[in-house]
Each structure stands twice: as C-alpha cells, then as structure tokens.
Amino acid sequence: MSTRGRRAVISARLLSAHGDEQAVLFWSATTEETAVAAARALLDARVEAVRTLAKTRQHVEDTRTALVDAETGDAAAYSAAVQAGWTEQELRRVGFGAPARRAPGRPRAPRRGAGTRPGADPANAPANDASDGSAGTTPLASVG
C-alpha cells in the first residue's frame, strides 16, 4: 500500500470568538510539516481568542475611565449649581440628587454651629459663672 493510501486525513473544527463554526485545519499525519502546520493552526486560534480577550478588557478599562471622567464632570456641575445659589433640596426637587462622586479639590470643612467663631475652641470658652449675680440671664432678658 502506498504512503498516499495510508494517510489519515483529519479535520478539526472549533468555534471562533464570534460563535460561528469554521474548519480550522485539514492535515495528513504522514509528514512532519503538515503536523506542525496543524499545530500552528490550533495555536493561532487560541492566540486569536487571547487577542479578542485583550481587546475587550481594554474596552472595559476605557469605559471605566470614561465613567470616572463623566462622574467627575457631573460632580463639578452639581457643585457649580450649588455655588450659583441652588440648595441641595431644590436640586433634588427638580430631579438632580447629589452626585455619586464628589467634585475634585480641597475637601470642605464641616459646618460650624451658629455660635462658634472660626478658630474658637469651645472647650476653652469661659464658663458661665454666676459670681456677678446675673445667674443665666442675658442682656436682652433683663431689659424690661
């Protein structure tokens, strides 16, 4: 029997990254070159799958970056609306809740109470002593 008659022709099929079936290789097991070509065809398909994965991962990363940029812009616009005189409650009433991300920049200090001065430490404030006889009265309360 000739070499040609003993050849075992094998076909392999696999799914591409897009899901369509395609013939990847036809090879003869009788020669080294065809075996190497078949192995390369299989590796090429695997490499293509990794290439597709790399592209989609880059797309995901680009989309995340775009989302961060959009949220930062939204926060800056919200902050500008508040600086222009809108209250957070008014903005909520017209459909704009607080942004998911804070505007970049220096963090705001917490709001102080009505009776405190900047730099004043309430722990060091003078105690209300009743040695002068005023015992808790204010100047307005004593008028009258």
Rosetta constraint file for C-alpha pairs under 8 A:
AtomPair CA 1 CA 5 HARMONIC 6.25 0.50
AtomPair CA 1 CA 6 HARMONIC 7.07 0.50
AtomPair CA 2 CA 6 HARMONIC 6.60 0.50
AtomPair CA 3 CA 7 HARMONIC 6.51 0.50
AtomPair CA 3 CA 30 HARMONIC 7.77 0.50
AtomPair CA 7 CA 28 HARMONIC 6.04 0.50
AtomPair CA 7 CA 29 HARMONIC 6.48 0.50
AtomPair CA 7 CA 30 HARMONIC 6.13 0.50
AtomPair CA 8 CA 28 HARMONIC 5.94 0.50
AtomPair CA 8 CA 29 HARMONIC 6.09 0.50
AtomPair CA 8 CA 30 HARMONIC 7.79 0.50
AtomPair CA 9 CA 26 HARMONIC 6.79 0.50
AtomPair CA 9 CA 27 HARMONIC 5.84 0.50
AtomPair CA 9 CA 28 HARMONIC 5.06 0.50
AtomPair CA 9 CA 29 HARMONIC 7.05 0.50
AtomPair CA 10 CA 26 HARMONIC 5.87 0.50
AtomPair CA 10 CA 27 HARMONIC 5.91 0.50
AtomPair CA 10 CA 28 HARMONIC 6.85 0.50
AtomPair CA 11 CA 23 HARMONIC 7.35 0.50
AtomPair CA 11 CA 24 HARMONIC 7.61 0.50
AtomPair CA 11 CA 25 HARMONIC 5.78 0.50
AtomPair CA 11 CA 26 HARMONIC 4.77 0.50
AtomPair CA 11 CA 27 HARMONIC 6.94 0.50
AtomPair CA 12 CA 23 HARMONIC 6.44 0.50
AtomPair CA 12 CA 24 HARMONIC 6.03 0.50
AtomPair CA 12 CA 25 HARMONIC 5.82 0.50
AtomPair CA 12 CA 26 HARMONIC 7.05 0.50
AtomPair CA 13 CA 21 HARMONIC 6.79 0.50
AtomPair CA 13 CA 22 HARMONIC 6.00 0.50
AtomPair CA 13 CA 23 HARMONIC 4.88 0.50
AtomPair CA 13 CA 24 HARMONIC 5.63 0.50
AtomPair CA 13 CA 25 HARMONIC 7.49 0.50
AtomPair CA 14 CA 21 HARMONIC 5.87 0.50
AtomPair CA 14 CA 22 HARMONIC 6.31 0.50
AtomPair CA 14 CA 23 HARMONIC 7.08 0.50
AtomPair CA 14 CA 24 HARMONIC 6.97 0.50
AtomPair CA 15 CA 19 HARMONIC 5.35 0.50
AtomPair CA 15 CA 20 HARMONIC 5.64 0.50
AtomPair CA 15 CA 21 HARMONIC 4.66 0.50
AtomPair CA 15 CA 22 HARMONIC 6.56 0.50
AtomPair CA 16 CA 20 HARMONIC 5.74 0.50
AtomPair CA 16 CA 21 HARMONIC 6.36 0.50
AtomPair CA 16 CA 22 HARMONIC 7.07 0.50
AtomPair CA 16 CA 45 HARMONIC 7.53 0.50
AtomPair CA 16 CA 49 HARMONIC 7.77 0.50
AtomPair CA 17 CA 48 HARMONIC 7.93 0.50
AtomPair CA 17 CA 49 HARMONIC 6.09 0.50
AtomPair CA 17 CA 52 HARMONIC 7.30 0.50
AtomPair CA 24 CA 41 HARMONIC 6.60 0.50
AtomPair CA 24 CA 42 HARMONIC 7.25 0.50
AtomPair CA 25 CA 38 HARMONIC 6.04 0.50
AtomPair CA 25 CA 41 HARMONIC 6.60 0.50
AtomPair CA 25 CA 42 HARMONIC 7.90 0.50
AtomPair CA 26 CA 38 HARMONIC 7.36 0.50
AtomPair CA 27 CA 34 HARMONIC 5.76 0.50
AtomPair CA 27 CA 35 HARMONIC 6.80 0.50
AtomPair CA 27 CA 37 HARMONIC 7.99 0.50
AtomPair CA 27 CA 38 HARMONIC 6.27 0.50
AtomPair CA 28 CA 34 HARMONIC 6.13 0.50
AtomPair CA 28 CA 35 HARMONIC 7.12 0.50
AtomPair CA 29 CA 34 HARMONIC 7.08 0.50
AtomPair CA 29 CA 35 HARMONIC 6.27 0.50
AtomPair CA 30 CA 34 HARMONIC 7.81 0.50
AtomPair CA 31 CA 35 HARMONIC 6.46 0.50
AtomPair CA 32 CA 36 HARMONIC 6.19 0.50
AtomPair CA 33 CA 37 HARMONIC 6.08 0.50
AtomPair CA 34 CA 38 HARMONIC 6.03 0.50
AtomPair CA 35 CA 39 HARMONIC 6.21 0.50
AtomPair CA 36 CA 40 HARMONIC 6.13 0.50
AtomPair CA 37 CA 41 HARMONIC 6.17 0.50
AtomPair CA 38 CA 42 HARMONIC 6.35 0.50
AtomPair CA 39 CA 43 HARMONIC 6.19 0.50
AtomPair CA 40 CA 44 HARMONIC 5.88 0.50
AtomPair CA 41 CA 45 HARMONIC 6.37 0.50
AtomPair CA 42 CA 46 HARMONIC 6.50 0.50
AtomPair CA 43 CA 47 HARMONIC 6.01 0.50
AtomPair CA 44 CA 48 HARMONIC 6.03 0.50
AtomPair CA 45 CA 49 HARMONIC 6.39 0.50
AtomPair CA 46 CA 50 HARMONIC 6.51 0.50
AtomPair CA 47 CA 51 HARMONIC 6.14 0.50
AtomPair CA 48 CA 52 HARMONIC 6.16 0.50
AtomPair CA 49 CA 53 HARMONIC 6.23 0.50
AtomPair CA 50 CA 54 HARMONIC 6.07 0.50
AtomPair CA 51 CA 55 HARMONIC 6.28 0.50
AtomPair CA 52 CA 56 HARMONIC 6.27 0.50
AtomPair CA 53 CA 57 HARMONIC 6.10 0.50
AtomPair CA 54 CA 58 HARMONIC 6.19 0.50
AtomPair CA 55 CA 59 HARMONIC 6.23 0.50
AtomPair CA 56 CA 60 HARMONIC 6.23 0.50
AtomPair CA 57 CA 61 HARMONIC 6.26 0.50
AtomPair CA 58 CA 62 HARMONIC 6.08 0.50
AtomPair CA 59 CA 63 HARMONIC 6.07 0.50
AtomPair CA 60 CA 64 HARMONIC 6.19 0.50
AtomPair CA 61 CA 65 HARMONIC 6.25 0.50
AtomPair CA 62 CA 66 HARMONIC 6.20 0.50
AtomPair CA 63 CA 67 HARMONIC 6.15 0.50
AtomPair CA 64 CA 68 HARMONIC 6.30 0.50
AtomPair CA 65 CA 69 HARMONIC 6.25 0.50
AtomPair CA 66 CA 70 HARMONIC 6.09 0.50
AtomPair CA 67 CA 71 HARMONIC 6.06 0.50
AtomPair CA 68 CA 72 HARMONIC 6.07 0.50
AtomPair CA 69 CA 73 HARMONIC 6.21 0.50
AtomPair CA 70 CA 74 HARMONIC 6.12 0.50
AtomPair CA 71 CA 75 HARMONIC 6.12 0.50
AtomPair CA 71 CA 99 HARMONIC 7.38 0.50
AtomPair CA 71 CA 100 HARMONIC 6.99 0.50
AtomPair CA 71 CA 101 HARMONIC 5.95 0.50
AtomPair CA 72 CA 76 HARMONIC 6.21 0.50
AtomPair CA 72 CA 101 HARMONIC 6.37 0.50
AtomPair CA 72 CA 102 HARMONIC 7.01 0.50
AtomPair CA 72 CA 103 HARMONIC 5.88 0.50
AtomPair CA 72 CA 104 HARMONIC 7.14 0.50
AtomPair CA 73 CA 77 HARMONIC 6.17 0.50
AtomPair CA 73 CA 103 HARMONIC 7.72 0.50
AtomPair CA 74 CA 78 HARMONIC 6.12 0.50
AtomPair CA 74 CA 99 HARMONIC 6.65 0.50
AtomPair CA 75 CA 79 HARMONIC 6.07 0.50
AtomPair CA 75 CA 99 HARMONIC 5.44 0.50
AtomPair CA 75 CA 100 HARMONIC 7.65 0.50
AtomPair CA 75 CA 101 HARMONIC 6.14 0.50
AtomPair CA 75 CA 102 HARMONIC 5.52 0.50
AtomPair CA 75 CA 103 HARMONIC 4.71 0.50
AtomPair CA 76 CA 80 HARMONIC 6.12 0.50
AtomPair CA 76 CA 102 HARMONIC 7.84 0.50
AtomPair CA 76 CA 103 HARMONIC 5.03 0.50
AtomPair CA 76 CA 104 HARMONIC 7.53 0.50
AtomPair CA 77 CA 81 HARMONIC 6.23 0.50
AtomPair CA 78 CA 82 HARMONIC 6.37 0.50
AtomPair CA 78 CA 98 HARMONIC 7.47 0.50
AtomPair CA 78 CA 99 HARMONIC 7.11 0.50
AtomPair CA 79 CA 83 HARMONIC 6.13 0.50
AtomPair CA 79 CA 103 HARMONIC 7.02 0.50
AtomPair CA 80 CA 84 HARMONIC 6.06 0.50
AtomPair CA 81 CA 85 HARMONIC 6.68 0.50
AtomPair CA 81 CA 86 HARMONIC 5.79 0.50
AtomPair CA 82 CA 86 HARMONIC 4.69 0.50
AtomPair CA 82 CA 87 HARMONIC 5.84 0.50
AtomPair CA 82 CA 88 HARMONIC 6.98 0.50
AtomPair CA 86 CA 90 HARMONIC 6.31 0.50
AtomPair CA 86 CA 91 HARMONIC 6.62 0.50
AtomPair CA 87 CA 91 HARMONIC 6.28 0.50
AtomPair CA 88 CA 92 HARMONIC 6.18 0.50
AtomPair CA 88 CA 97 HARMONIC 7.59 0.50
AtomPair CA 88 CA 98 HARMONIC 7.34 0.50
AtomPair CA 89 CA 93 HARMONIC 6.25 0.50
AtomPair CA 90 CA 94 HARMONIC 6.50 0.50
AtomPair CA 91 CA 95 HARMONIC 6.37 0.50
AtomPair CA 91 CA 96 HARMONIC 5.09 0.50
AtomPair CA 91 CA 97 HARMONIC 6.58 0.50
AtomPair CA 92 CA 96 HARMONIC 4.78 0.50
AtomPair CA 92 CA 97 HARMONIC 4.81 0.50
AtomPair CA 92 CA 98 HARMONIC 7.65 0.50
AtomPair CA 112 CA 116 HARMONIC 6.54 0.50
AtomPair CA 116 CA 120 HARMONIC 6.55 0.50
AtomPair CA 116 CA 122 HARMONIC 7.65 0.50
AtomPair CA 120 CA 124 HARMONIC 7.98 0.50
AtomPair CA 120 CA 125 HARMONIC 7.87 0.50
AtomPair CA 121 CA 125 HARMONIC 6.65 0.50
AtomPair CA 128 CA 136 HARMONIC 7.46 0.50
AtomPair CA 129 CA 135 HARMONIC 7.33 0.50
AtomPair CA 130 CA 134 HARMONIC 5.83 0.50
AtomPair CA 130 CA 135 HARMONIC 4.62 0.50
AtomPair CA 130 CA 136 HARMONIC 7.22 0.50
AtomPair CA 131 CA 135 HARMONIC 7.87 0.50
AtomPair CA 134 CA 138 HARMONIC 7.91 0.50
AtomPair CA 137 CA 141 HARMONIC 6.15 0.50
AtomPair CA 137 CA 142 HARMONIC 6.68 0.50
AtomPair CA 138 CA 142 HARMONIC 6.49 0.50
AtomPair CA 139 CA 143 HARMONIC 6.73 0.50
